[in-house]
Every structure is written in structure tokens, then in C-alpha cells.
């Protein structure tokens, strides 16, 4: 018997132990919700001296690293699923408010650190924005000027990502060849292949076995295994030949690991980059603030009377030109001698609206700390309903209301209800507008929903919250109070 031992080194793919991988993007955010990404790069710093034949798969990119090294790979520019909108409002003759909105469209929470321009009440802030949601930061500045410049500033954040890594280390295998003489005088050659996983992780192995006799190839087959740590696998093959065969194998082993990485913005300064920072461009605001604005206080309730608070001339609101060239649709609202014209404040706001979500409605929005105007085109031939911010009514309330009463979803219903009560479900655009009103002006959410419905459908709006009544008045709605009620 003749024994031949062949021991060679094998490439195996293990998990990344020494190294750092992250993606960075040079991005500039704009106050209208847009962004521009000039470059995207994948940085790889792999320093494990024992590893080689590394493959990295990221998106549609495959990168081969034959030995440890520090490299940067160019990627197709890709935008972040984030946006920033900035609006402003002059709330008094000497004070401005700025509404800084961070929108997170990722499926995980993200922590933001913002450094605001000088002169505002907040210099730096950290805010955690939930997945598929947003946060609004309200800033203020004492400034009597009719114009306000909110300068460029920096924001930092990190977005999680994943990269697939395949890399290798040597493990041993052996081939033991022997022979024996058969009864008919022929020679049988036997080969025993042994592959050993001497590592502490499981490996995927694909092996092809064959032999050659006088340049003739004899295939034994192709096999795939999963070898656990310190596990061996053996295969035995035999051929009958008077010539001495040579036994071969072709072996491919691998282990794929999904590594967590971070995606970071970078800020270019000269020829260098600051990793982790992004620039937000500045914006100018202009106001036509007027001291003529004078809204009377909400009158107290009188028994057995239908007391109308105030009606602001909607034609006057609609006739004013809006900043940022937002399109406006007006309606033919008639005024009488009872509806006295009033001066209102008008302030600019940058608003991004998905037009696909608003198929048959044109939204025109002018927002201030006390002013928000949205104009919808209601369906034709609809009788104007009453709108209430809660569903708990007294007998006296029912005497005031028309037959059809709209109540927004989420309101609690009481025992006494109008005959034509309708629970109205808001669409996504309307919900966003109501939530903005709720968060910016600190009014009850159901009152904010009722205000949005009042702007959409018209009609009288009955509100239980005094601050909500004041805001609805300044928008131009026909407002009536619900006294001694609590609304959520």
C-alpha cells in the first residue's frame, strides 16, 4: 500500500473582526424640504493581518479586497430619507417665531443635534425624531425688522445601514491515497478526502472531486456542506486502473456576515471634510405685520340666544398675495352689513404638499403663530354643515345646531346627539395639518381637526377651547363657543 498525504491551505470566510466601514454623503438640506447630495462614498479601513480575499457587497456594488488595506469606494449619490422645513411668523411688533420641522421617513428613530444661527433663544439642541414622524422646534428672536434672515447652520445625525462581508482564513484538508490487488489481478485505487473546520464558526463549503488517469478525467461529483466548528467531513472514492491515478479537489468555502454600519453626512470645508455634519441653507422671511389687528375677546354665553362671535371677511383673506407663489382658489363669499371687515396679519410659510394626496383640493396655506389659512374646493351642492370639536351635547347645544353636524374622528360621543351627526375621517394631508396646528399652537387635537374641517367645508364651527376659538377667528371662520366643556 502506498500512502500519499497532501496538506494545503484553504481560503475560508469569517466575520469581520478588525476594521471599520461606514458610508458618508456630502449633503446640503434646504428650508423647503429638498436636499442635494454631491458625493456618496464607502470608507473601508480593514487592518486584520491574517485575513485576505475579502468581498464586500453593498447595494448593487461588489468590492474585492485581496489583502488588508484602507480604501474609499465611490457610490452613486443617494439622498437621505430625511427633510427639513423652516417657516417663520412675526408674532408681535418686536418678536419673531421660527418653526423648525425635522421629518424622519426611515423605519427607525434618529437622534439629531442642531446648532442654530446666533440671535435665537436656542443655540444647540438634541432631539429624537420617531420613525415615520417629525418634530417641530419653535425658536424666537427679538427683532423689530419686517425681514428676518435665518442663517445657514449645521445639523448632525447618523443613519444605520448594513453591509454583507465575505472574507477568508486558511484551514487544512488532506487526501489519502491507497491501492489493493483484486482477485482478477486488477488494481483498485482508493482516495479518502478529509476536510476539517478548525475555526470557531460554522462554514459553508462547496467541493468538486475528480481524478486523472493518463490525461483522462474521471469526475466523482460536486458536494455542498455546512461544517460546524471543529467538525470534519470525509468522502471516499475508488477507481480500477493499472496506471497510477492523481486525485484532485476544487474547494470553495465561505461565511457571509451582515455587519451593521453607519451612514453619516459630511461637510466640505476647503479641501477637507468634517464627518458627521451637514449644512442647512439659510432663508429670508418678510412680513406685513400690522398693528391694526384687533380681535375682540370671546363673549360670555347668554341664555336662550344664538350668539355669533365674529366673522372675518374671507374675501379679504383670499385677495392678499401669498409669498412663495402658492396657487390660490377663491370662492364667492357674500358679505352683509353685519359682517364688518377686519384687518388681518399675513405671514409667509414654506410648505411642501404631496399633490397626489390632494386630488380634487387646492391647498393654500399661510401660517403664523396665530394665523393658518387653508382653502379647499368643497364638492358642489353640499349643504353647509355645523362642525363641532366634541360629540357630547346638551339640550341647549342641540337647539343651536343645524340638522347636519360634522364631528372629527376621535371625539367621544354623548347620550344626546343631533339627528344628522356625521363622524368625519380626515385624510393624511388633513391629519398632518391638524397635528401641525395642535403642536405649534398648543391647542387640543380635536379642536385642530375641527378647524381643518371648518376650512374645508365652511359653515359654523363650534369650539370648546378659547385659544382655538381665537385662532379660528383669525383664520376667518365663523366661530361659536362651547362653554363648560373639556376637549382633548
N, C-alpha and C positions, 0 to 999 in steps of 0.2 A: 504494500500500500504506500502510495506516495501522498504526502500532505503538503499543501501549499497554503500559506497564510498571507493574506493581503489585508493590510490595515491602512486606511486612508482617512483624510479629514473631510467632513461633510458640513455644508452650509445649512444652518438651522435658523429659524426666525423667531425671535423672542421679543419681549416687551421692552419699550424704551426706558432705560434706567438713568442714563446720564445725558442730559440735553435740555434744550428749551426751544419751543416752537410757538410762534404767535403770528397773527396777521395784523398788518396796520394799513390804514387808509387815510390819505390826505383829503379831508372833507371840510367844506365850508357850509354852515347852515345859514339860511336866510329867514327873516322875520315873517315871511308869508307862508312858511311851511315847506319850502323847497330846499334842496341841497345840491351841492356839486362835489363829485369825487374825481380828483385828477389821477391819483395812482392808488393801486392796491398791490401789496407785496406780502409774501410769506417769508418770514425770517426763520432760519433753521440753524441752531447752534448745537451740533452734536459732537460730544467730546469723549465718548466711550472708546478707549483704545483697543478693546477686544472685539468690537463689532465691525462688520463690513457687509457689503451687498445690501444696503438699506433701500427700501422702496417706500415712498410716501404718496398716498392718494388723498387728494383734497379737491372736492368738487369734481370738475372734469379734467383736472391736472394730475399727471403721474410724474413723479420725480425719482430718479435713480441716483443714489449716493454710494459710490463704490468704496468709500473709506470715510472715516470721521473728518468732518470739516464744518466750517461756518459759511453758510451761503444765504443769499436772498433771491427769491424767485418772483418774477413779475406775474401778476394775476390780472385778469380782465377787471377793470374798475366796477365795483358793485356798491350800490347805495345801502346805507343803514335803514332798517325799518323803524326809523325814528323821525320826528319832525318837531319844529319849534315855531310857534306863532306868538307875535308880540302885538298888543294893542294898547292904546292909551286913552285917557279921559281926563279932562280938566274939571275937577270936582268943585272947585271954588276959584275965586279970582286969583288966589295966591298958591294953589296947590294942584299938582298933577298926580294921577294914579296910573301905573303901568301894570298890565295883566300879562304875565309871562307864562305861557302854556307849553308844557313838555308832553308830547304824545308818544307812547310806547306801543308799537304794533307787534312786538315779539310775544312769544308764548311764555315768557318768564319775566319776573320782576327785575328792574335795573336800577342801580343807585347812580344818581347824578350829583356832581359837585359843580356849582356855578359860581363864577366870580363876576359880579355885576359892575357896570360902569360907576365911576365916582359920582357922588352927589345924592344918591338914593339912600333910603333908610336901611336897606340891607346891602351889605358888601359881599358876603360869601354865604352860601347855603348848601346843605346836603339834603337831597330829597329822594325817597324811594318811590318809583312810579310802578304800580302794579302792571301785570301782563294785560295787554289789550285794553289799556286805560290811559288816563292822563292826570296830570296835576297842574293846578294854576297857582302861581306865586304872585301875590299882589305887592307891588312896591309903591312908594310915594316919594315925592320931591317937592320942596317948597320953591316955587318959581312962578313969578307973575307974568312971564313972557307968554305970548299967544302961540309960540312954537316951542317944541321940545325935541332935543336930539338924544336918543337913547343909543349910546356909542357901541362900537364893536367890543366884544368881550370874549372870554374863554369858558368852555364847558368841558368836563372830563367824565368819562364813563368807560366801562368795559362790557363787551358782549360775549357770552360763552359760545364756543364752537367745538367741533370735533374733527379730528384728522385720523385716517387709518394708516398705521405704520406696520411695515413688514421688514424684519431685519434678521441677521444670521450670526451664528457661532458654530464652531466645529463639534461634531460628535463622532464616535467610532462606529465602523461596521467591519465585518470580516467575511471572507469566502473560504470555506474549507473544501478542498477537492480530494477525492479518493477514487479507487477503482477496484474491481474484482473480476476474476475469470469465471465465465459462465460454463455450464456443463457442455455446451456445444462449442466451446473454445473461443467464443466472442468475449470482448472486453466491455464491461459496463462501467461508465464513469458517473460518479455521484458528486453533486455540488450542494453544500449546505451554506445558505446565506443567512447571516445574523446581523440585525440592526439594533443598536441599543440607544435608548434615550437616557443619557446620563445627566439630564438637566432637571431642574425643579419645577418645570411647567410642561403641560401637555403639548404635543406637536402633531401636526398633520403631515403625513408622509405619502408620497406617490412614487412607486418603484416599477421600473421595467427590467425584466430578467431575460437574458439570452446567452447563447454560446456560439462559437465559431469553430468549424472543423474544415480544414483545407479551404479556407475563404468562403465556406458555406455557412450562412447564418441560420441558427435554429432559435425561434422565439419561444419563451416559456410563459409569456403573458405580462399583463400590467395590473398592478395591485395598489389599492389605497388603504392606508391605516391611520388610526389615531393612537399614538403611543403616549401613555401616561408617564409621569416622572419615574425614572429608573426602570422602565419596562423594556423587555427585549421582544423582538419578533423574528422568527426563523422560518425559512422556506427551503425545501429540498427538491432538487430536480436531477433527473438522470438521463443519459443517452448511451447508446451502444455504438461504439466506433473502435476500429483498430488503430485509428490515428488519435493523437493526443489533442483533446479539445481545450479551448480557452473560454473561461466563463466570465461574463460581464454583467454589470447592472448600471442603470441610469436612475439616479435617485433625486427627488425634489421634495424638500421638507419646508414647512412654513408655519408661522403663527402670526395671525393678524390681530392687532390691538387697536381699539378705538380710544385714542388719547384725547383728553379734554384740553383745549387750548383757549386762548382769549383773542378777541378781535378788538383792536384799540384804534382810536383816532390818532393822527399825528398833526402837529402844527409846524409848518415850514418857517424857519427864521433864517434868512440869508441862504446859505448853502447847507444848513443843518436842519435836523428835525427834532422836535420835542415830542417824545412818545407819550401818549395818554391824553393829550389836549386837542381840542378842536376850536376853531374860530366861529363865532356867531356874528354876522354882519350887523351894523347899526341901522337905524331908521329914524327919519324925521316925522314928527307929528305936528299938525296945525289944528287949532280950534277956533270956533267963532263964539266963544263963551260970551254970554250976555247977562248983565246984571238985572235985566228987565224980568227975568224969570221969577215968578212968584206964585207958588202953589198954595192955596188955602189949606188949612188943616181939615182933616176929615170931620164932618159934623157929627154930633151925637145923635143917637137914634130917637125918633119921635114915634109915639104910639099911633097905630092905625093910619100911617101915612106912607106913601111911597116916595122916599126922599132920594133924589138923584144927586150924587156928589158933584161931579163936574164932567163936562165933555170937552176934550181938546179938539180943535179943528183938525181933522185928519188931512184935509186937503193942503193945509199949511205945512204939515209934516212931509207929505209926498212931494210938494213943489220944491223943497230945498234940494240943492245939488249935493250928491254924496261924494266923498273922497274915494279914490282908487277906481273910479269909473265903473262902479257896480250898476248893472241894469236895473231899472225900476219900472214896475207896472202900477198904474194908478187906477182908482175906481171913482165913480161919480157919486161921491158922498154929498148929500144935500145938507145945508146948514140952515138953521132958523134963527130968529132974533133971540131965542132962549139960549142958544149955544154961542157964547161970547168967544171971540178969537183971543188966543193967548200966545205970547212969545215962548218958544221952547229953546233948549240948548241942543246943539248938534255937534257930535264929535266923530272923528274918523276911527275906523277899525278895519284891520286886515283880516278877512275871514275866507277860509278855503272850504268850499262846499262841493261834495261829490254830486255832479249834476245827474248822474244815473239814478241816484236815490230820490231825486225830486223830479218826477216825470212830468207832472202837469202843474207844478207850482213854481213860481219865481220868487226867490227869497232875496229880500233886500234888507240888510242889517246895518243899523247904526247903533253902536253900543257906547254907553258911558256908565259911570258909577250909578247914575240914576236914569239912564235912557237906553232902551233897546227897542228898535223898530224892525219888524219882520212883516212883509206883505205877501200873503198867499193869494192865489186866484181861486176862490171857492167855486164849487160846482154851481151851475145856473139853476134857477128856480128852487133854491133851497130856502125854506123859511128860517129866518134868523132865530137861533135858539138863545135861551139863557144858559150861562155857564157858571158852575159853582165849583169851589175848591174843596168841598166835602159833601158827603152824602147823608149827613144827619140833619134833618129839618124839623122845625117846629111848625105848628099850625099857622102861626103868624108868617113864617117864612114862605109857606106854600101859597098864602094869599098874595105875596109879592111876585111869584114866579109865573112865567108863561107855561103853556101846556108842555112844550118840549124843553127839557133841561139836560145839558151835557155835563157829565161828571168825569174827570180823568180817571184812568185805571189806577188802582192802588188806594182809593178812598174807601173808608169804612161806611157802610150803609146803615141807616137807622130804621125805625119802625114806621115812620110817616114819610112816604115818598110821593113825588109828583107822578101823575098818570103816564107821562111821556118821558120818563127818565131814560137816558142813554149812557152806558158806560163806554167811553171813547178810549181806544188803544192808540197810543202815539206811535208813529213810525220812528226809525232810528235817527233821522235828522232832527225830528221834533224832540226826541228824548235828549239828544245832545244839547240842543238849545235850552231845554228846561233845566238840565243839570248845570249848564253854564250860569244861568240866572240864579239857581239855588246856591252854587258855590261862590260866585263872585259877590253877590249882594246879600248873602246870608239870610235868605228868606226860605220859608217852608217849601219842600219839593212839590207838594201837591198844588200850592199856590202858584209856583212857577209853571207847572203843567197847565193850570187853568189860564194863565196869562198867554201862553203859547196858543192854546185853543181859541182864546178870545181874539187874538190877532189873525188866526187862520179863518175862523168862521164869522167873526163880527158878533154883534149882539151885546147884551148886557152881561157884565162879569161880576159875580158876587164873590168877594174875598173876605176871609176871616182874619187876615193879618194886616196890621196897619201899615207896616213898611211895604208890603206887597201892593197895597192899595195906592200908595204914593208912587211907586214905580209904574204901575199900570196907568195911572193918571198921566204921568209924564210921557208915556208912550203914545197916549191918545185914545185909550179905551174908555168905554162908558162903564164906570165902576160904581158898585153899590156895596155897602159893608154888611157883613155878617157879624153881629156883635155877640159877645159872651160865648165864643166858640174857640176851640183849640184845633189847629190843623197841623198835620205832620208834614 
